[in-house]
């Protein structure tokens, strides 16, 4: 066998092994490189995910801060509006109180002298009957007595208006206490009804109550809310009496109901009386506006009630009515959530 063949047979396996070793080294290097690339990609993906989470958290924080700032700005604007409104109401209250006090003094003289003059006229009538005066003198005295009666009537109405103005201008100092609206509404309903029966015993009125037993006590000034209820009940009784005069077969009814919610309490006073035209429903809470005939209302009851509910207790007072069918007043008062 030639020498070069022997040499090839000896070198061939070595070269083959060397080639295999080189291939193995290259494959391992590529695998190591691929593994490193995968690890880099995984690390990069984790970093990207963490960065996205940080960006999302920062974005949510910015949105929350923006919403908080917008809410704070809105509250500041509302507070500013309330402060301006309170300042206006305080100035108006001082002006109203001053005017009312100025009117009160001469008005007292008018009423007092009208009352005294009426007593003198009564004595004069008695003397005329004894002295057998002429019919002309008697008619003159009768006319004079009627005039004094009118003076007294309108003087008393003016005094009622002045009292209402003073009520409007007076700042409440009553303390808020946890109050059961069901009991308060029942108490003032009976008070208003018995007061009505004194002057109109012939009225056959149906009273309906629907009190929510789940209603929790509400932080209010009981005397002020009672004044509101008394005014609403009185207006309801007036409406049903007026409709009864117009419809002989009509059955008057006044209803009171309460309803409990998580953050507020509702109290409704409804009647099936004459109702309020839609054009007047937007005006009934204005001072000195009344739907009653001249001499029967001062126009301050609902206005004062509206101020007590909205400004004094941060609630709402709304009306819903259909002329000739019904009227319903709804009071909404905020209440605290129950503690765990």
VOPAGU-2260 file (C-alpha; in pm, 1 decimal, decimal comma):
REM VOPAGU-2260
SITE   aa  ch    i         X         Y         Z
SITE  UNK   A    0       0,0       0,0       0,0
SITE  UNK   A    1     145,0     328,9     -99,5
SITE  UNK   A    2     266,0     557,6     173,0
SITE  UNK   A    3      42,0     847,4      77,1
SITE  UNK   A    4    -263,5     626,3     106,2
SITE  UNK   A    5    -163,1     517,5     450,3
SITE  UNK   A    6    -114,3     881,2     535,0
SITE  UNK   A    7    -464,1     967,8     414,7
SITE  UNK   A    8    -613,9     682,0     610,0
SITE  UNK   A    9    -446,8     810,5     923,2
SITE  UNK   A   10    -520,8    1179,4     867,7
SITE  UNK   A   11    -882,3    1128,9     736,4
SITE  UNK   A   12   -1040,1    1027,1    1068,1
SITE  UNK   A   13    -854,3    1300,5    1245,9
SITE  UNK   A   14    -981,3    1559,2    1000,3
SITE  UNK   A   15   -1331,2    1417,6    1025,1
SITE  UNK   A   16   -1322,1    1437,1    1403,6
SITE  UNK   A   17   -1184,5    1786,5    1380,5
SITE  UNK   A   18   -1463,6    1885,2    1142,2
SITE  UNK   A   19   -1725,8    1732,9    1372,0
SITE  UNK   A   20   -1574,6    1915,9    1668,0
SITE  UNK   A   21   -1584,5    2240,8    1477,2
SITE  UNK   A   22   -1947,8    2177,5    1377,5
SITE  UNK   A   23   -2041,8    2094,6    1736,7
SITE  UNK   A   24   -1867,1    2409,4    1860,8
SITE  UNK   A   25   -2045,9    2620,2    1599,3
SITE  UNK   A   26   -2385,9    2465,4    1679,3
SITE  UNK   A   27   -2335,9    2519,6    2051,4
SITE  UNK   A   28   -2229,4    2874,2    1986,5
SITE  UNK   A   29   -2539,3    2936,9    1777,4
SITE  UNK   A   30   -2761,8    2777,8    2043,8
SITE  UNK   A   31   -2593,6    2987,9    2313,0
SITE  UNK   A   32   -2640,7    3295,2    2099,3
SITE  UNK   A   33   -3006,9    3208,6    2034,3
SITE  UNK   A   34   -3058,8    3147,5    2404,5
SITE  UNK   A   35   -2900,3    3481,8    2484,5
SITE  UNK   A   36   -3117,5    3647,0    2220,8
SITE  UNK   A   37   -3430,3    3486,1    2366,7
SITE  UNK   A   38   -3328,0    3594,5    2717,3
SITE  UNK   A   39   -3265,7    3947,1    2587,0
SITE  UNK   A   40   -3605,1    3946,3    2415,0
SITE  UNK   A   41   -3777,2    3816,4    2729,2
SITE  UNK   A   42   -3595,8    4077,1    2938,5
SITE  UNK   A   43   -3691,0    4346,0    2687,2
SITE  UNK   A   44   -4054,6    4225,9    2686,6
SITE  UNK   A   45   -4061,3    4232,9    3067,6
SITE  UNK   A   46   -3911,4    4581,1    3065,2
SITE  UNK   A   47   -4166,8    4692,5    2806,4
SITE  UNK   A   48   -4451,0    4542,8    3008,3
SITE  UNK   A   49   -4323,2    4708,3    3324,8
SITE  UNK   A   50   -4287,5    5036,8    3138,8
SITE  UNK   A   51   -4642,2    5006,1    3001,9
SITE  UNK   A   52   -4770,7    4936,9    3353,0
SITE  UNK   A   53   -4583,5    5237,9    3485,5
SITE  UNK   A   54   -4716,6    5452,6    3201,2
SITE  UNK   A   55   -5072,4    5325,1    3261,2
SITE  UNK   A   56   -5041,1    5387,6    3635,5
SITE  UNK   A   57   -4900,7    5733,7    3575,8
SITE  UNK   A   58   -5174,0    5806,3    3323,1
SITE  UNK   A   59   -5442,6    5691,2    3569,2
SITE  UNK   A   60   -5280,1    5904,3    3839,6
SITE  UNK   A   61   -5278,5    6207,0    3609,3
SITE  UNK   A   62   -5643,0    6146,3    3514,0
SITE  UNK   A   63   -5735,8    6108,8    3881,1
SITE  UNK   A   64   -5549,7    6429,2    3966,5
SITE  UNK   A   65   -5721,0    6607,4    3678,4
SITE  UNK   A   66   -6063,1    6483,1    3788,6
SITE  UNK   A   67   -5984,2    6582,5    4146,2
SITE  UNK   A   68   -5875,9    6927,3    4033,0
SITE  UNK   A   69   -6189,5    6963,8    3819,8
SITE  UNK   A   70   -6406,3    6855,4    4115,0
SITE  UNK   A   71   -6221,8    7095,5    4344,8
SITE  UNK   A   72   -6264,9    7375,6    4092,4
SITE  UNK   A   73   -6634,7    7294,6    4061,1
SITE  UNK   A   74   -6673,8    7293,5    4440,4
SITE  UNK   A   75   -6487,1    7624,1    4462,2
SITE  UNK   A   76   -6716,1    7774,1    4200,6
SITE  UNK   A   77   -7022,9    7641,6    4380,1
SITE  UNK   A   78   -6890,7    7772,6    4709,8
SITE  UNK   A   79   -6820,9    8108,7    4551,5
SITE  UNK   A   80   -7172,1    8118,1    4406,5
SITE  UNK   A   81   -7320,6    8024,3    4744,5
SITE  UNK   A   82   -7113,1    8288,8    4922,2
SITE  UNK   A   83   -7224,2    8552,3    4674,0
SITE  UNK   A   84   -7585,0    8436,9    4708,0
SITE  UNK   A   85   -7562,3    8438,3    5087,3
SITE  UNK   A   86   -7413,2    8785,8    5080,5
SITE  UNK   A   87   -7696,0    8904,6    4858,4
SITE  UNK   A   88   -7955,2    8732,9    5077,9
SITE  UNK   A   89   -7794,1    8879,8    5390,4
SITE  UNK   A   90   -7804,1    9227,6    5240,0
SITE  UNK   A   91   -8159,5    9172,6    5124,1
SITE  UNK   A   92   -8252,5    9036,9    5466,1
SITE  UNK   A   93   -8110,8    9342,4    5639,8
SITE  UNK   A   94   -8295,2    9570,7    5397,5
SITE  UNK   A   95   -8617,1    9372,0    5439,0
SITE  UNK   A   96   -8588,5    9376,1    5817,1
SITE  UNK   A   97   -8525,6    9750,7    5816,5
SITE  UNK   A   98   -8824,7    9820,2    5592,5
SITE  UNK   A   99   -9046,0    9584,9    5792,1
SITE  UNK   A  100   -8955,2    9751,2    6121,3
SITE  UNK   A  101   -9017,1   10094,4    5972,8
SITE  UNK   A  102   -9360,0    9983,3    5848,2
SITE  UNK   A  103   -9447,0    9802,7    6170,2
SITE  UNK   A  104   -9468,5   10114,5    6390,9
SITE  UNK   A  105   -9723,0   10318,1    6188,2
SITE  UNK   A  106   -9907,0    9997,4    6110,0
SITE  UNK   A  107   -9951,9    9928,8    6479,7
SITE  UNK   A  108  -10103,4   10275,2    6521,4
SITE  UNK   A  109  -10344,0   10212,4    6230,4
SITE  UNK   A  110  -10460,5    9879,9    6375,1
SITE  UNK   A  111  -10484,9   10008,7    6731,4
SITE  UNK   A  112  -10679,1   10323,2    6642,0
SITE  UNK   A  113  -10905,1   10125,1    6406,9
SITE  UNK   A  114  -10986,5    9888,6    6693,1
SITE  UNK   A  115  -11052,7   10174,4    6935,4
SITE  UNK   A  116  -11262,9   10357,0    6675,8
SITE  UNK   A  117  -11466,4   10042,0    6621,3
SITE  UNK   A  118  -11541,8   10023,5    6992,8
SITE  UNK   A  119  -11645,9   10391,5    6993,8
SITE  UNK   A  120  -11875,8   10333,1    6696,6
SITE  UNK   A  121  -12037,9   10042,2    6878,9
SITE  UNK   A  122  -12101,4   10267,8    7178,3
SITE  UNK   A  123  -12238,3   10538,0    6948,2
SITE  UNK   A  124  -12476,1   10285,2    6789,9
SITE  UNK   A  125  -12601,6   10188,9    7131,4
SITE  UNK   A  126  -12658,8   10556,5    7220,4
SITE  UNK   A  127  -12840,9   10617,0    6889,4
SITE  UNK   A  128  -13080,2   10333,9    6951,7
SITE  UNK   A  129  -13162,2   10479,0    7291,9
SITE  UNK   A  130  -13196,8   10837,1    7159,8
SITE  UNK   A  131  -13399,9   10720,5    6857,7
SITE  UNK   A  132  -13182,8   10903,2    6601,2
SITE  UNK   A  133  -13281,1   10949,1    6236,4
SITE  UNK   A  134  -13222,6   10680,3    5975,3
SITE  UNK   A  135  -12965,5   10899,7    5796,1
SITE  UNK   A  136  -12750,3   10920,9    6106,0
SITE  UNK   A  137  -12779,4   10547,9    6157,1
SITE  UNK   A  138  -12673,6   10481,0    5794,8
SITE  UNK   A  139  -12375,8   10713,0    5832,0
SITE  UNK   A  140  -12265,5   10532,6    6146,1
SITE  UNK   A  141  -12312,9   10197,0    5972,9
SITE  UNK   A  142  -12101,2   10309,3    5676,9
SITE  UNK   A  143  -11835,7   10440,9    5911,8
SITE  UNK   A  144  -11832,8   10109,2    6095,7
SITE  UNK   A  145  -11791,2    9919,7    5767,4
SITE  UNK   A  146  -11502,0   10146,6    5669,7
SITE  UNK   A  147  -11332,2   10081,2    6000,7
SITE  UNK   A  148  -11384,2    9708,6    5950,2
SITE  UNK   A  149  -11210,5    9733,9    5612,3
SITE  UNK   A  150  -10925,1    9934,4    5765,3
SITE  UNK   A  151  -10883,0    9670,1    6033,3
SITE  UNK   A  152  -10896,5    9387,1    5778,5
SITE  UNK   A  153  -10634,6    9534,6    5548,0
SITE  UNK   A  154  -10423,1    9651,4    5840,1
SITE  UNK   A  155  -10411,7    9295,6    5971,6
SITE  UNK   A  156  -10316,8    9168,7    5626,7
SITE  UNK   A  157  -10037,2    9425,3    5606,3
SITE  UNK   A  158   -9921,2    9313,8    5951,6
SITE  UNK   A  159   -9913,4    8953,4    5828,3
SITE  UNK   A  160   -9697,6    9059,0    5534,0
SITE  UNK   A  161   -9459,3    9240,7    5767,1
SITE  UNK   A  162   -9434,8    8934,4    5991,3
SITE  UNK   A  163   -9356,2    8726,5    5683,3
SITE  UNK   A  164   -9084,9    8971,2    5578,5
SITE  UNK   A  165   -8931,2    8951,8    5922,5
SITE  UNK   A  166   -8940,7    8572,4    5908,0
SITE  UNK   A  167   -8761,3    8588,9    5572,8
SITE  UNK   A  168   -8489,9    8817,1    5705,8
SITE  UNK   A  169   -8432,7    8625,6    6029,2
SITE  UNK   A  170   -8122,8    8404,9    6034,9
SITE  UNK   A  171   -8191,8    8061,2    6177,6
SITE  UNK   A  172   -8001,4    7967,7    6492,6
SITE  UNK   A  173   -8182,4    7640,1    6552,5
SITE  UNK   A  174   -7973,1    7332,9    6624,3
SITE  UNK   A  175   -8003,4    7030,3    6399,6
SITE  UNK   A  176   -8103,1    6712,1    6573,8
SITE  UNK   A  177   -8176,4    6357,5    6451,9
SITE  UNK   A  178   -8548,2    6376,4    6371,5
SITE  UNK   A  179   -8802,6    6111,8    6279,7
SITE  UNK   A  180   -8973,9    6263,7    5973,6
SITE  UNK   A  181   -9260,8    6017,6    6001,7
SITE  UNK   A  182   -9352,2    6134,9    6350,8
SITE  UNK   A  183   -9292,1    6499,6    6260,9
SITE  UNK   A  184   -9516,0    6479,5    5953,7
SITE  UNK   A  185   -9791,0    6300,4    6149,4
SITE  UNK   A  186   -9774,9    6557,3    6429,6
SITE  UNK   A  187   -9804,0    6861,5    6202,7
SITE  UNK   A  188  -10066,2    6696,4    5983,0
SITE  UNK   A  189  -10292,2    6649,0    6283,5
SITE  UNK   A  190  -10213,0    6999,8    6405,7
SITE  UNK   A  191  -10310,1    7153,4    6071,1
SITE  UNK   A  192  -10621,3    6934,8    6039,4
SITE  UNK   A  193  -10755,3    7020,2    6386,1
SITE  UNK   A  194  -10688,9    7387,4    6316,7
SITE  UNK   A  195  -10890,8    7352,8    5997,4
SITE  UNK   A  196  -11179,1    7177,9    6174,3
SITE  UNK   A  197  -11213,8    7468,8    6415,7
SITE  UNK   A  198  -11315,7    7699,9    6129,4
SITE  UNK   A  199  -11483,5    7444,5    5902,1
SITE  UNK   A  200  -11648,1    7159,9    6090,7
SITE  UNK   A  201  -11855,7    7062,5    5788,1
SITE  UNK   A  202  -11552,4    6963,1    5579,2
SITE  UNK   A  203  -11543,1    6586,6    5521,4
SITE  UNK   A  204  -11175,0    6537,5    5443,8
SITE  UNK   A  205  -10988,2    6211,1    5384,6
SITE  UNK   A  206  -10633,6    6199,9    5522,4
SITE  UNK   A  207  -10401,3    5932,6    5383,4
SITE  UNK   A  208  -10053,3    5855,4    5515,0
SITE  UNK   A  209   -9785,5    5621,4    5379,5
SITE  UNK   A  210   -9482,4    5637,3    5607,7
SITE  UNK   A  211   -9173,6    5430,4    5522,0
SITE  UNK   A  212   -9078,3    5226,3    5832,6
SITE  UNK   A  213   -8718,1    5204,4    5703,2
SITE  UNK   A  214   -8673,1    5581,2    5716,8
SITE  UNK   A  215   -8381,8    5670,1    5943,5
SITE  UNK   A  216   -8371,0    5989,9    6153,9
SITE  UNK   A  217   -8254,3    6291,2    5952,4
SITE  UNK   A  218   -8041,1    6577,4    6083,8
SITE  UNK   A  219   -8274,9    6879,3    6062,0
SITE  UNK   A  220   -8407,9    7170,8    6263,6
SITE  UNK   A  221   -8747,4    7025,0    6363,2
SITE  UNK   A  222   -8917,7    7361,8    6413,3
SITE  UNK   A  223   -8818,9    7482,6    6067,1
SITE  UNK   A  224   -8922,8    7162,2    5889,1
SITE  UNK   A  225   -9244,5    7169,6    6091,1
SITE  UNK   A  226   -9310,4    7522,0    5967,3
SITE  UNK   A  227   -9262,7    7402,1    5608,2
SITE  UNK   A  228   -9498,3    7107,0    5660,1
SITE  UNK   A  229   -9760,4    7324,0    5826,4
SITE  UNK   A  230   -9750,5    7561,6    5530,5
SITE  UNK   A  231   -9781,8    7277,2    5276,4
SITE  UNK   A  232  -10069,8    7117,6    5468,5
SITE  UNK   A  233  -10250,7    7451,5    5498,0
SITE  UNK   A  234  -10216,9    7511,5    5124,0
SITE  UNK   A  235  -10342,3    7160,5    5049,6
SITE  UNK   A  236  -10647,3    7207,7    5272,7
SITE  UNK   A  237  -10718,2    7541,9    5105,8
SITE  UNK   A  238  -10703,9    7381,3    4758,8
SITE  UNK   A  239  -10944,1    7098,1    4843,8
SITE  UNK   A  240  -11189,0    7335,7    5013,2
SITE  UNK   A  241  -11186,8    7558,2    4705,9
SITE  UNK   A  242  -11258,9    7265,8    4475,2
SITE  UNK   A  243  -11534,5    7137,9    4705,9
SITE  UNK   A  244  -11711,9    7472,3    4667,5
SITE  UNK   A  245  -11698,6    7427,9    4289,5
SITE  UNK   A  246  -11795,9    7057,6    4278,5
SITE  UNK   A  247  -12065,7    6944,2    4525,4
SITE  UNK   A  248  -12002,3    6569,1    4474,7
SITE  UNK   A  249  -11625,8    6598,7    4508,5
SITE  UNK   A  250  -11444,3    6405,3    4784,5
SITE  UNK   A  251  -11139,4    6599,5    4913,1
SITE  UNK   A  252  -10825,3    6405,1    5000,5
SITE  UNK   A  253  -10481,6    6502,5    5130,1
SITE  UNK   A  254  -10201,0    6246,9    5147,3
SITE  UNK   A  255   -9857,5    6244,1    5307,3
SITE  UNK   A  256   -9585,3    5990,0    5231,7
SITE  UNK   A  257   -9218,4    5930,9    5307,3
SITE  UNK   A  258   -8959,4    5717,7    5132,0
SITE  UNK   A  259   -8608,9    5620,0    5244,2
SITE  UNK   A  260   -8305,3    5613,3    5014,1
SITE  UNK   A  261   -7938,8    5549,2    5086,7
SITE  UNK   A  262   -7834,7    5914,7    5078,6
SITE  UNK   A  263   -8158,8    6111,0    5108,4
SITE  UNK   A  264   -8515,4    6103,0    5235,9
SITE  UNK   A  265   -8827,1    6201,3    5041,0
SITE  UNK   A  266   -9141,7    6352,0    5189,4
SITE  UNK   A  267   -9443,0    6418,2    4966,8
SITE  UNK   A  268   -9757,1    6619,8    5036,5
SITE  UNK   A  269  -10032,5    6573,6    4776,8
SITE  UNK   A  270  -10393,6    6684,7    4739,4
SITE  UNK   A  271  -10666,0    6634,7    4480,3
SITE  UNK   A  272  -10764,9    7001,1    4488,0
SITE  UNK   A  273  -10780,7    7269,8    4221,2
SITE  UNK   A  274  -10421,2    7227,1    4102,4
SITE  UNK   A  275  -10177,2    7491,1    3977,7
SITE  UNK   A  276  -10150,8    7599,7    3611,1
SITE  UNK   A  277   -9815,5    7516,6    3450,7
SITE  UNK   A  278   -9740,7    7883,3    3382,5
SITE  UNK   A  279   -9761,5    7958,7    3756,3
SITE  UNK   A  280   -9565,1    7659,1    3884,3
SITE  UNK   A  281   -9233,5    7834,6    3812,1
SITE  UNK   A  282   -9336,4    8137,7    4018,4
SITE  UNK   A  283   -9490,6    7996,9    4333,2
SITE  UNK   A  284   -9157,8    7991,7    4522,6
SITE  UNK   A  285   -9096,4    8360,6    4453,5
SITE  UNK   A  286   -9148,7    8604,6    4743,9
SITE  UNK   A  287   -9489,8    8778,7    4748,8
SITE  UNK   A  288   -9629,2    8562,7    4466,7
SITE  UNK   A  289   -9957,3    8388,4    4552,2
SITE  UNK   A  290  -10233,8    8213,8    4363,0
SITE  UNK   A  291  -10486,4    8304,0    4632,9
SITE  UNK   A  292  -10725,5    8599,7    4596,8
SITE  UNK   A  293  -10626,2    8936,3    4737,2
SITE  UNK   A  294  -10645,1    8936,2    5114,1
SITE  UNK   A  295  -10617,0    8556,8    5153,9
SITE  UNK   A  296  -10242,2    8508,6    5117,1
SITE  UNK   A  297   -9917,8    8699,6    5171,6
SITE  UNK   A  298   -9712,5    8512,9    4909,4
SITE  UNK   A  299   -9435,2    8439,7    5159,6
SITE  UNK   A  300   -9521,9    8090,3    5286,7
SITE  UNK   A  301   -9380,7    7887,8    4997,1
SITE  UNK   A  302   -9090,6    8128,0    4948,7
SITE  UNK   A  303   -8989,0    8088,5    5312,5
SITE  UNK   A  304   -9037,7    7710,4    5289,8
SITE  UNK   A  305   -8815,7    7697,2    4980,3
SITE  UNK   A  306   -8538,0    7887,5    5157,9
SITE  UNK   A  307   -8560,7    7663,2    5465,1
SITE  UNK   A  308   -8529,1    7344,4    5257,8
SITE  UNK   A  309   -8274,5    7454,2    4994,9
SITE  UNK   A  310   -8055,8    7703,0    5180,4
SITE  UNK   A  311   -8101,7    7589,0    5538,5
SITE  UNK   A  312   -8093,5    7210,3    5486,3
SITE  UNK   A  313   -7922,8    7165,6    5144,8
SITE  UNK   A  314   -8229,9    6985,0    5012,7
SITE  UNK   A  315   -8479,4    7039,8    4732,3
SITE  UNK   A  316   -8845,2    7143,2    4719,3
SITE  UNK   A  317   -9030,6    7079,7    4393,8
SITE  UNK   A  318   -9391,0    7088,4    4277,5
SITE  UNK   A  319   -9587,7    6877,9    4030,5
SITE  UNK   A  320   -9946,2    6967,3    3947,1
SITE  UNK   A  321  -10230,2    6918,4    3702,3
SITE  UNK   A  322  -10500,7    7189,4    3702,5
SITE  UNK   A  323  -10830,0    7049,9    3826,6
SITE  UNK   A  324  -10669,2    6720,1    3927,8
SITE  UNK   A  325  -10391,6    6731,2    4189,5
SITE  UNK   A  326  -10088,8    6907,1    4335,6
SITE  UNK   A  327   -9786,6    6732,0    4484,9
SITE  UNK   A  328   -9496,6    6892,7    4669,8
SITE  UNK   A  329   -9182,1    6682,8    4715,1
SITE  UNK   A  330   -8917,6    6754,6    4979,8
SITE  UNK   A  331   -8578,7    6585,6    4947,5
SITE  UNK   A  332   -8344,7    6603,5    5246,2
SITE  UNK   A  333   -7988,5    6462,8    5251,4
SITE  UNK   A  334   -7912,4    6206,8    5517,1
SITE  UNK   A  335   -7595,5    6042,4    5638,4
SITE  UNK   A  336   -7517,8    5684,4    5539,7
SITE  UNK   A  337   -7552,6    5432,2    5824,4
SITE  UNK   A  338   -7226,2    5346,5    5998,8
SITE  UNK   A  339   -7109,3    4987,9    5999,1
